[in-house]
Amino acid sequence: MGDKNTKTSEMFYCLLESPVGNILIAGDKRGLKLINFQDGPNAQAPDPKWKEDSQFFRAVIQQFHAYFGGRLTQFRVPLAPEGTPFQMKVWKALQRIPYGKTVSYGEIARRIGNPKASRAVGAANGQNPLSIIVPCHRVIGQTGDLVGYGGGLTIKKTLLEHERRRVESFFTDLSSAGQTTSLSS
């Protein structure tokens, strides 16, 4: 996504059609800064100063198509989110949640070394500007309930079901090929 050494605040954006509705993608030469669900409750319009340029996001768009097509489980694009040190720590922990898995806010709090900060983790999770790529949709309530998501619970549920189907398909393919997934002998 451009030369990382260029110091500029020029922002670019594009709109991507996806199975969960239109997604606003925005960033600068350092990396992605925003992924926003245009059909969600917190839809954000592009800033009038931003330049529309889908070519700038060619690699990101390809990876989104691969993700929604079930061929990609981890994005590899430069990220440049802006947040507090605590938010950045939480967002880094979110990136370690495996595809198709979920964890609780309390588990994320434990993973970042602050086990009593589950509410603060929830707040940071809610401020994640890079949905899907920084997979905040994989964080659920302590009881397993789907709670809170900037894109709305319908989108969260759709993303989790998409990943679950892909994981199930993978194991079905292994089983059909005669490979075992059991650890016992």
Biotite code that builds the C-alpha atoms (Angstrom):
import biotite.structure as struc

atoms = struc.array([
    struc.Atom([0.000, 0.000, 0.000], chain_id="A", res_id=1, res_name="MET", atom_name="CA", element="C"),
    struc.Atom([2.527, 2.597, -0.964], chain_id="A", res_id=2, res_name="GLY", atom_name="CA", element="C"),
    struc.Atom([5.871, 3.742, 0.408], chain_id="A", res_id=3, res_name="ASP", atom_name="CA", element="C"),
    struc.Atom([5.893, 3.494, 4.217], chain_id="A", res_id=4, res_name="LYS", atom_name="CA", element="C"),
    struc.Atom([8.638, 6.113, 4.498], chain_id="A", res_id=5, res_name="ASN", atom_name="CA", element="C"),
    struc.Atom([6.556, 8.852, 2.916], chain_id="A", res_id=6, res_name="THR", atom_name="CA", element="C"),
    struc.Atom([5.338, 11.217, 5.601], chain_id="A", res_id=7, res_name="LYS", atom_name="CA", element="C"),
    struc.Atom([1.912, 12.310, 4.487], chain_id="A", res_id=8, res_name="THR", atom_name="CA", element="C"),
    struc.Atom([-1.530, 12.477, 5.956], chain_id="A", res_id=9, res_name="SER", atom_name="CA", element="C"),
    struc.Atom([-3.241, 12.133, 2.586], chain_id="A", res_id=10, res_name="GLU", atom_name="CA", element="C"),
    struc.Atom([-6.069, 9.680, 3.117], chain_id="A", res_id=11, res_name="MET", atom_name="CA", element="C"),
    struc.Atom([-7.592, 7.395, 0.528], chain_id="A", res_id=12, res_name="PHE", atom_name="CA", element="C"),
    struc.Atom([-10.775, 5.369, 0.622], chain_id="A", res_id=13, res_name="TYR", atom_name="CA", element="C"),
    struc.Atom([-12.935, 2.975, -1.317], chain_id="A", res_id=14, res_name="CYS", atom_name="CA", element="C"),
    struc.Atom([-16.208, 1.184, -0.858], chain_id="A", res_id=15, res_name="LEU", atom_name="CA", element="C"),
    struc.Atom([-16.225, -2.591, -1.100], chain_id="A", res_id=16, res_name="LEU", atom_name="CA", element="C"),
    struc.Atom([-19.351, -4.649, -1.702], chain_id="A", res_id=17, res_name="GLU", atom_name="CA", element="C"),
    struc.Atom([-19.367, -7.701, 0.555], chain_id="A", res_id=18, res_name="SER", atom_name="CA", element="C"),
    struc.Atom([-21.725, -10.382, 1.869], chain_id="A", res_id=19, res_name="PRO", atom_name="CA", element="C"),
    struc.Atom([-22.244, -8.188, 4.962], chain_id="A", res_id=20, res_name="VAL", atom_name="CA", element="C"),
    struc.Atom([-23.018, -5.044, 2.963], chain_id="A", res_id=21, res_name="GLY", atom_name="CA", element="C"),
    struc.Atom([-20.833, -2.210, 1.789], chain_id="A", res_id=22, res_name="ASN", atom_name="CA", element="C"),
    struc.Atom([-17.593, -1.698, 3.675], chain_id="A", res_id=23, res_name="ILE", atom_name="CA", element="C"),
    struc.Atom([-15.732, 1.613, 3.780], chain_id="A", res_id=24, res_name="LEU", atom_name="CA", element="C"),
    struc.Atom([-11.966, 1.069, 3.670], chain_id="A", res_id=25, res_name="ILE", atom_name="CA", element="C"),
    struc.Atom([-9.681, 4.023, 4.421], chain_id="A", res_id=26, res_name="ALA", atom_name="CA", element="C"),
    struc.Atom([-5.989, 4.500, 4.986], chain_id="A", res_id=27, res_name="GLY", atom_name="CA", element="C"),
    struc.Atom([-2.862, 6.348, 4.060], chain_id="A", res_id=28, res_name="ASP", atom_name="CA", element="C"),
    struc.Atom([0.553, 5.324, 2.807], chain_id="A", res_id=29, res_name="LYS", atom_name="CA", element="C"),
    struc.Atom([1.409, 3.872, 6.247], chain_id="A", res_id=30, res_name="ARG", atom_name="CA", element="C"),
    struc.Atom([-1.500, 1.433, 6.262], chain_id="A", res_id=31, res_name="GLY", atom_name="CA", element="C"),
    struc.Atom([-5.168, 0.870, 6.906], chain_id="A", res_id=32, res_name="LEU", atom_name="CA", element="C"),
    struc.Atom([-6.825, 3.175, 9.385], chain_id="A", res_id=33, res_name="LYS", atom_name="CA", element="C"),
    struc.Atom([-10.502, 2.347, 9.045], chain_id="A", res_id=34, res_name="LEU", atom_name="CA", element="C"),
    struc.Atom([-12.829, -0.468, 8.058], chain_id="A", res_id=35, res_name="ILE", atom_name="CA", element="C"),
    struc.Atom([-16.443, 0.542, 8.585], chain_id="A", res_id=36, res_name="ASN", atom_name="CA", element="C"),
    struc.Atom([-19.680, -1.316, 7.898], chain_id="A", res_id=37, res_name="PHE", atom_name="CA", element="C"),
    struc.Atom([-21.870, 1.014, 5.896], chain_id="A", res_id=38, res_name="GLN", atom_name="CA", element="C"),
    struc.Atom([-24.987, -1.021, 6.699], chain_id="A", res_id=39, res_name="ASP", atom_name="CA", element="C"),
    struc.Atom([-24.250, -1.145, 10.432], chain_id="A", res_id=40, res_name="GLY", atom_name="CA", element="C"),
    struc.Atom([-25.484, 1.151, 13.207], chain_id="A", res_id=41, res_name="PRO", atom_name="CA", element="C"),
    struc.Atom([-22.194, 3.102, 13.282], chain_id="A", res_id=42, res_name="ASN", atom_name="CA", element="C"),
    struc.Atom([-21.828, 3.797, 9.566], chain_id="A", res_id=43, res_name="ALA", atom_name="CA", element="C"),
    struc.Atom([-19.287, 6.497, 8.852], chain_id="A", res_id=44, res_name="GLN", atom_name="CA", element="C"),
    struc.Atom([-19.161, 8.579, 5.680], chain_id="A", res_id=45, res_name="ALA", atom_name="CA", element="C"),
    struc.Atom([-15.820, 9.240, 3.966], chain_id="A", res_id=46, res_name="PRO", atom_name="CA", element="C"),
    struc.Atom([-14.280, 12.548, 4.966], chain_id="A", res_id=47, res_name="ASP", atom_name="CA", element="C"),
    struc.Atom([-14.633, 15.038, 2.083], chain_id="A", res_id=48, res_name="PRO", atom_name="CA", element="C"),
    struc.Atom([-10.828, 15.541, 2.164], chain_id="A", res_id=49, res_name="LYS", atom_name="CA", element="C"),
    struc.Atom([-10.173, 11.850, 1.425], chain_id="A", res_id=50, res_name="TRP", atom_name="CA", element="C"),
    struc.Atom([-9.496, 10.726, -2.134], chain_id="A", res_id=51, res_name="LYS", atom_name="CA", element="C"),
    struc.Atom([-11.450, 7.820, -3.558], chain_id="A", res_id=52, res_name="GLU", atom_name="CA", element="C"),
    struc.Atom([-8.979, 5.320, -5.025], chain_id="A", res_id=53, res_name="ASP", atom_name="CA", element="C"),
    struc.Atom([-9.793, 1.613, -5.161], chain_id="A", res_id=54, res_name="SER", atom_name="CA", element="C"),
    struc.Atom([-6.432, 0.884, -6.839], chain_id="A", res_id=55, res_name="GLN", atom_name="CA", element="C"),
    struc.Atom([-4.680, 2.089, -3.694], chain_id="A", res_id=56, res_name="PHE", atom_name="CA", element="C"),
    struc.Atom([-6.438, -0.767, -1.846], chain_id="A", res_id=57, res_name="PHE", atom_name="CA", element="C"),
    struc.Atom([-6.023, -3.437, -4.527], chain_id="A", res_id=58, res_name="ARG", atom_name="CA", element="C"),
    struc.Atom([-4.254, -5.929, -2.196], chain_id="A", res_id=59, res_name="ALA", atom_name="CA", element="C"),
    struc.Atom([-6.746, -5.287, 0.617], chain_id="A", res_id=60, res_name="VAL", atom_name="CA", element="C"),
    struc.Atom([-9.703, -5.811, -1.715], chain_id="A", res_id=61, res_name="ILE", atom_name="CA", element="C"),
    struc.Atom([-8.198, -9.056, -3.029], chain_id="A", res_id=62, res_name="GLN", atom_name="CA", element="C"),
    struc.Atom([-7.747, -10.301, 0.523], chain_id="A", res_id=63, res_name="GLN", atom_name="CA", element="C"),
    struc.Atom([-11.331, -9.394, 1.449], chain_id="A", res_id=64, res_name="PHE", atom_name="CA", element="C"),
    struc.Atom([-12.592, -11.321, -1.588], chain_id="A", res_id=65, res_name="HIS", atom_name="CA", element="C"),
    struc.Atom([-10.436, -14.297, -0.529], chain_id="A", res_id=66, res_name="ALA", atom_name="CA", element="C"),
    struc.Atom([-11.706, -14.043, 3.080], chain_id="A", res_id=67, res_name="TYR", atom_name="CA", element="C"),
    struc.Atom([-15.355, -13.983, 2.050], chain_id="A", res_id=68, res_name="PHE", atom_name="CA", element="C"),
    struc.Atom([-14.655, -16.721, -0.503], chain_id="A", res_id=69, res_name="GLY", atom_name="CA", element="C"),
    struc.Atom([-13.341, -18.975, 2.274], chain_id="A", res_id=70, res_name="GLY", atom_name="CA", element="C"),
    struc.Atom([-9.756, -18.969, 0.975], chain_id="A", res_id=71, res_name="ARG", atom_name="CA", element="C"),
    struc.Atom([-8.124, -16.631, 3.524], chain_id="A", res_id=72, res_name="LEU", atom_name="CA", element="C"),
    struc.Atom([-7.985, -16.943, 7.300], chain_id="A", res_id=73, res_name="THR", atom_name="CA", element="C"),
    struc.Atom([-5.483, -14.198, 8.124], chain_id="A", res_id=74, res_name="GLN", atom_name="CA", element="C"),
    struc.Atom([-4.997, -10.817, 6.470], chain_id="A", res_id=75, res_name="PHE", atom_name="CA", element="C"),
    struc.Atom([-1.516, -9.599, 5.613], chain_id="A", res_id=76, res_name="ARG", atom_name="CA", element="C"),
    struc.Atom([-1.758, -5.885, 4.999], chain_id="A", res_id=77, res_name="VAL", atom_name="CA", element="C"),
    struc.Atom([-0.099, -2.908, 6.686], chain_id="A", res_id=78, res_name="PRO", atom_name="CA", element="C"),
    struc.Atom([-2.163, -1.505, 9.539], chain_id="A", res_id=79, res_name="LEU", atom_name="CA", element="C"),
    struc.Atom([-1.970, 1.991, 10.996], chain_id="A", res_id=80, res_name="ALA", atom_name="CA", element="C"),
    struc.Atom([-4.723, 2.282, 13.627], chain_id="A", res_id=81, res_name="PRO", atom_name="CA", element="C"),
    struc.Atom([-4.704, 5.193, 16.024], chain_id="A", res_id=82, res_name="GLU", atom_name="CA", element="C"),
    struc.Atom([-5.556, 4.635, 19.668], chain_id="A", res_id=83, res_name="GLY", atom_name="CA", element="C"),
    struc.Atom([-4.382, 4.795, 23.251], chain_id="A", res_id=84, res_name="THR", atom_name="CA", element="C"),
    struc.Atom([-1.599, 2.459, 24.404], chain_id="A", res_id=85, res_name="PRO", atom_name="CA", element="C"),
    struc.Atom([-4.242, 0.304, 26.142], chain_id="A", res_id=86, res_name="PHE", atom_name="CA", element="C"),
    struc.Atom([-6.386, 0.115, 22.985], chain_id="A", res_id=87, res_name="GLN", atom_name="CA", element="C"),
    struc.Atom([-3.354, -0.806, 20.890], chain_id="A", res_id=88, res_name="MET", atom_name="CA", element="C"),
    struc.Atom([-2.527, -3.611, 23.358], chain_id="A", res_id=89, res_name="LYS", atom_name="CA", element="C"),
    struc.Atom([-6.089, -4.958, 23.145], chain_id="A", res_id=90, res_name="VAL", atom_name="CA", element="C"),
    struc.Atom([-6.156, -4.715, 19.339], chain_id="A", res_id=91, res_name="TRP", atom_name="CA", element="C"),
    struc.Atom([-2.858, -6.608, 19.168], chain_id="A", res_id=92, res_name="LYS", atom_name="CA", element="C"),
    struc.Atom([-4.364, -9.342, 21.365], chain_id="A", res_id=93, res_name="ALA", atom_name="CA", element="C"),
    struc.Atom([-7.413, -9.529, 19.074], chain_id="A", res_id=94, res_name="LEU", atom_name="CA", element="C"),
    struc.Atom([-5.119, -10.320, 16.161], chain_id="A", res_id=95, res_name="GLN", atom_name="CA", element="C"),
    struc.Atom([-3.988, -13.454, 17.998], chain_id="A", res_id=96, res_name="ARG", atom_name="CA", element="C"),
    struc.Atom([-7.484, -14.969, 18.160], chain_id="A", res_id=97, res_name="ILE", atom_name="CA", element="C"),
    struc.Atom([-7.438, -17.853, 15.690], chain_id="A", res_id=98, res_name="PRO", atom_name="CA", element="C"),
    struc.Atom([-9.783, -17.867, 12.729], chain_id="A", res_id=99, res_name="TYR", atom_name="CA", element="C"),
    struc.Atom([-13.035, -19.627, 13.595], chain_id="A", res_id=100, res_name="GLY", atom_name="CA", element="C"),
    struc.Atom([-12.476, -19.364, 17.363], chain_id="A", res_id=101, res_name="LYS", atom_name="CA", element="C"),
    struc.Atom([-14.030, -17.070, 19.946], chain_id="A", res_id=102, res_name="THR", atom_name="CA", element="C"),
    struc.Atom([-12.815, -15.806, 23.316], chain_id="A", res_id=103, res_name="VAL", atom_name="CA", element="C"),
    struc.Atom([-14.409, -13.732, 26.063], chain_id="A", res_id=104, res_name="SER", atom_name="CA", element="C"),
    struc.Atom([-13.593, -10.170, 27.017], chain_id="A", res_id=105, res_name="TYR", atom_name="CA", element="C"),
    struc.Atom([-12.272, -11.556, 30.305], chain_id="A", res_id=106, res_name="GLY", atom_name="CA", element="C"),
    struc.Atom([-9.908, -13.890, 28.442], chain_id="A", res_id=107, res_name="GLU", atom_name="CA", element="C"),
    struc.Atom([-8.517, -10.958, 26.441], chain_id="A", res_id=108, res_name="ILE", atom_name="CA", element="C"),
    struc.Atom([-8.052, -9.057, 29.719], chain_id="A", res_id=109, res_name="ALA", atom_name="CA", element="C"),
    struc.Atom([-6.080, -12.013, 31.125], chain_id="A", res_id=110, res_name="ARG", atom_name="CA", element="C"),
    struc.Atom([-4.007, -12.306, 27.952], chain_id="A", res_id=111, res_name="ARG", atom_name="CA", element="C"),
    struc.Atom([-2.904, -8.671, 28.192], chain_id="A", res_id=112, res_name="ILE", atom_name="CA", element="C"),
    struc.Atom([-1.975, -9.108, 31.851], chain_id="A", res_id=113, res_name="GLY", atom_name="CA", element="C"),
    struc.Atom([-4.884, -7.174, 33.345], chain_id="A", res_id=114, res_name="ASN", atom_name="CA", element="C"),
    struc.Atom([-7.467, -9.803, 34.392], chain_id="A", res_id=115, res_name="PRO", atom_name="CA", element="C"),
    struc.Atom([-9.857, -7.312, 36.026], chain_id="A", res_id=116, res_name="LYS", atom_name="CA", element="C"),
    struc.Atom([-10.092, -5.106, 32.928], chain_id="A", res_id=117, res_name="ALA", atom_name="CA", element="C"),
    struc.Atom([-12.773, -6.969, 30.981], chain_id="A", res_id=118, res_name="SER", atom_name="CA", element="C"),
    struc.Atom([-15.007, -3.871, 30.792], chain_id="A", res_id=119, res_name="ARG", atom_name="CA", element="C"),
    struc.Atom([-12.101, -1.744, 29.576], chain_id="A", res_id=120, res_name="ALA", atom_name="CA", element="C"),
    struc.Atom([-11.289, -4.475, 27.055], chain_id="A", res_id=121, res_name="VAL", atom_name="CA", element="C"),
    struc.Atom([-14.911, -4.301, 25.892], chain_id="A", res_id=122, res_name="GLY", atom_name="CA", element="C"),
    struc.Atom([-14.630, -0.549, 25.458], chain_id="A", res_id=123, res_name="ALA", atom_name="CA", element="C"),
    struc.Atom([-11.365, -0.870, 23.514], chain_id="A", res_id=124, res_name="ALA", atom_name="CA", element="C"),
    struc.Atom([-12.857, -3.669, 21.429], chain_id="A", res_id=125, res_name="ASN", atom_name="CA", element="C"),
    struc.Atom([-15.771, -1.363, 20.597], chain_id="A", res_id=126, res_name="GLY", atom_name="CA", element="C"),
    struc.Atom([-13.355, 1.307, 19.399], chain_id="A", res_id=127, res_name="GLN", atom_name="CA", element="C"),
    struc.Atom([-11.477, -1.041, 17.054], chain_id="A", res_id=128, res_name="ASN", atom_name="CA", element="C"),
    struc.Atom([-11.258, 0.859, 13.747], chain_id="A", res_id=129, res_name="PRO", atom_name="CA", element="C"),
    struc.Atom([-10.219, -2.201, 11.697], chain_id="A", res_id=130, res_name="LEU", atom_name="CA", element="C"),
    struc.Atom([-13.105, -4.666, 11.960], chain_id="A", res_id=131, res_name="SER", atom_name="CA", element="C"),
    struc.Atom([-12.637, -8.114, 10.417], chain_id="A", res_id=132, res_name="ILE", atom_name="CA", element="C"),
    struc.Atom([-8.862, -7.662, 9.938], chain_id="A", res_id=133, res_name="ILE", atom_name="CA", element="C"),
    struc.Atom([-8.454, -7.007, 13.666], chain_id="A", res_id=134, res_name="VAL", atom_name="CA", element="C"),
    struc.Atom([-11.114, -9.596, 14.485], chain_id="A", res_id=135, res_name="PRO", atom_name="CA", element="C"),
    struc.Atom([-13.146, -8.012, 17.260], chain_id="A", res_id=136, res_name="CYS", atom_name="CA", element="C"),
    struc.Atom([-16.132, -10.063, 16.054], chain_id="A", res_id=137, res_name="HIS", atom_name="CA", element="C"),
    struc.Atom([-14.446, -13.100, 17.654], chain_id="A", res_id=138, res_name="ARG", atom_name="CA", element="C"),
    struc.Atom([-14.912, -11.683, 21.166], chain_id="A", res_id=139, res_name="VAL", atom_name="CA", element="C"),
    struc.Atom([-18.038, -12.830, 22.985], chain_id="A", res_id=140, res_name="ILE", atom_name="CA", element="C"),
    struc.Atom([-19.560, -12.540, 26.428], chain_id="A", res_id=141, res_name="GLY", atom_name="CA", element="C"),
    struc.Atom([-18.358, -14.685, 29.342], chain_id="A", res_id=142, res_name="GLN", atom_name="CA", element="C"),
    struc.Atom([-21.440, -16.922, 28.978], chain_id="A", res_id=143, res_name="THR", atom_name="CA", element="C"),
    struc.Atom([-20.924, -17.390, 25.235], chain_id="A", res_id=144, res_name="GLY", atom_name="CA", element="C"),
    struc.Atom([-23.516, -14.827, 24.220], chain_id="A", res_id=145, res_name="ASP", atom_name="CA", element="C"),
    struc.Atom([-22.961, -12.554, 21.247], chain_id="A", res_id=146, res_name="LEU", atom_name="CA", element="C"),
    struc.Atom([-22.672, -9.123, 22.800], chain_id="A", res_id=147, res_name="VAL", atom_name="CA", element="C"),
    struc.Atom([-21.714, -5.767, 21.373], chain_id="A", res_id=148, res_name="GLY", atom_name="CA", element="C"),
    struc.Atom([-20.354, -5.145, 17.897], chain_id="A", res_id=149, res_name="TYR", atom_name="CA", element="C"),
    struc.Atom([-19.852, -1.842, 16.119], chain_id="A", res_id=150, res_name="GLY", atom_name="CA", element="C"),
    struc.Atom([-21.224, -3.305, 12.897], chain_id="A", res_id=151, res_name="GLY", atom_name="CA", element="C"),
    struc.Atom([-24.276, -4.681, 14.694], chain_id="A", res_id=152, res_name="GLY", atom_name="CA", element="C"),
    struc.Atom([-24.960, -8.154, 16.056], chain_id="A", res_id=153, res_name="LEU", atom_name="CA", element="C"),
    struc.Atom([-26.368, -9.386, 12.726], chain_id="A", res_id=154, res_name="THR", atom_name="CA", element="C"),
    struc.Atom([-23.031, -8.727, 11.006], chain_id="A", res_id=155, res_name="ILE", atom_name="CA", element="C"),
    struc.Atom([-21.112, -10.242, 13.948], chain_id="A", res_id=156, res_name="LYS", atom_name="CA", element="C"),
    struc.Atom([-23.216, -13.392, 13.751], chain_id="A", res_id=157, res_name="LYS", atom_name="CA", element="C"),
    struc.Atom([-22.773, -13.583, 9.967], chain_id="A", res_id=158, res_name="THR", atom_name="CA", element="C"),
    struc.Atom([-18.973, -13.287, 10.255], chain_id="A", res_id=159, res_name="LEU", atom_name="CA", element="C"),
    struc.Atom([-18.756, -15.939, 12.986], chain_id="A", res_id=160, res_name="LEU", atom_name="CA", element="C"),
    struc.Atom([-20.994, -18.319, 11.008], chain_id="A", res_id=161, res_name="GLU", atom_name="CA", element="C"),
    struc.Atom([-18.894, -17.719, 7.870], chain_id="A", res_id=162, res_name="HIS", atom_name="CA", element="C"),
    struc.Atom([-15.715, -18.676, 9.744], chain_id="A", res_id=163, res_name="GLU", atom_name="CA", element="C"),
    struc.Atom([-17.374, -21.638, 11.488], chain_id="A", res_id=164, res_name="ARG", atom_name="CA", element="C"),
    struc.Atom([-18.588, -23.032, 8.141], chain_id="A", res_id=165, res_name="ARG", atom_name="CA", element="C"),
    struc.Atom([-15.088, -22.708, 6.670], chain_id="A", res_id=166, res_name="ARG", atom_name="CA", element="C"),
    struc.Atom([-13.515, -24.527, 9.627], chain_id="A", res_id=167, res_name="VAL", atom_name="CA", element="C"),
    struc.Atom([-16.165, -27.273, 9.499], chain_id="A", res_id=168, res_name="GLU", atom_name="CA", element="C"),
    struc.Atom([-15.625, -27.623, 5.742], chain_id="A", res_id=169, res_name="SER", atom_name="CA", element="C"),
    struc.Atom([-11.887, -28.004, 6.295], chain_id="A", res_id=170, res_name="PHE", atom_name="CA", element="C"),
    struc.Atom([-12.373, -30.875, 8.750], chain_id="A", res_id=171, res_name="PHE", atom_name="CA", element="C"),
    struc.Atom([-14.999, -32.487, 6.516], chain_id="A", res_id=172, res_name="THR", atom_name="CA", element="C"),
    struc.Atom([-12.500, -32.362, 3.636], chain_id="A", res_id=173, res_name="ASP", atom_name="CA", element="C"),
    struc.Atom([-9.836, -33.981, 5.847], chain_id="A", res_id=174, res_name="LEU", atom_name="CA", element="C"),
    struc.Atom([-12.231, -36.710, 6.902], chain_id="A", res_id=175, res_name="SER", atom_name="CA", element="C"),
    struc.Atom([-13.282, -37.375, 3.295], chain_id="A", res_id=176, res_name="SER", atom_name="CA", element="C"),
    struc.Atom([-9.641, -37.700, 2.312], chain_id="A", res_id=177, res_name="ALA", atom_name="CA", element="C"),
    struc.Atom([-9.207, -40.432, 4.934], chain_id="A", res_id=178, res_name="GLY", atom_name="CA", element="C"),
    struc.Atom([-7.042, -38.289, 7.211], chain_id="A", res_id=179, res_name="GLN", atom_name="CA", element="C"),
    struc.Atom([-7.695, -38.409, 10.917], chain_id="A", res_id=180, res_name="THR", atom_name="CA", element="C"),
    struc.Atom([-8.044, -35.456, 13.244], chain_id="A", res_id=181, res_name="THR", atom_name="CA", element="C"),
    struc.Atom([-7.845, -37.518, 16.438], chain_id="A", res_id=182, res_name="SER", atom_name="CA", element="C"),
    struc.Atom([-4.831, -37.340, 18.699], chain_id="A", res_id=183, res_name="LEU", atom_name="CA", element="C"),
    struc.Atom([-5.435, -40.786, 20.206], chain_id="A", res_id=184, res_name="SER", atom_name="CA", element="C"),
    struc.Atom([-3.815, -43.892, 18.751], chain_id="A", res_id=185, res_name="SER", atom_name="CA", element="C"),
])
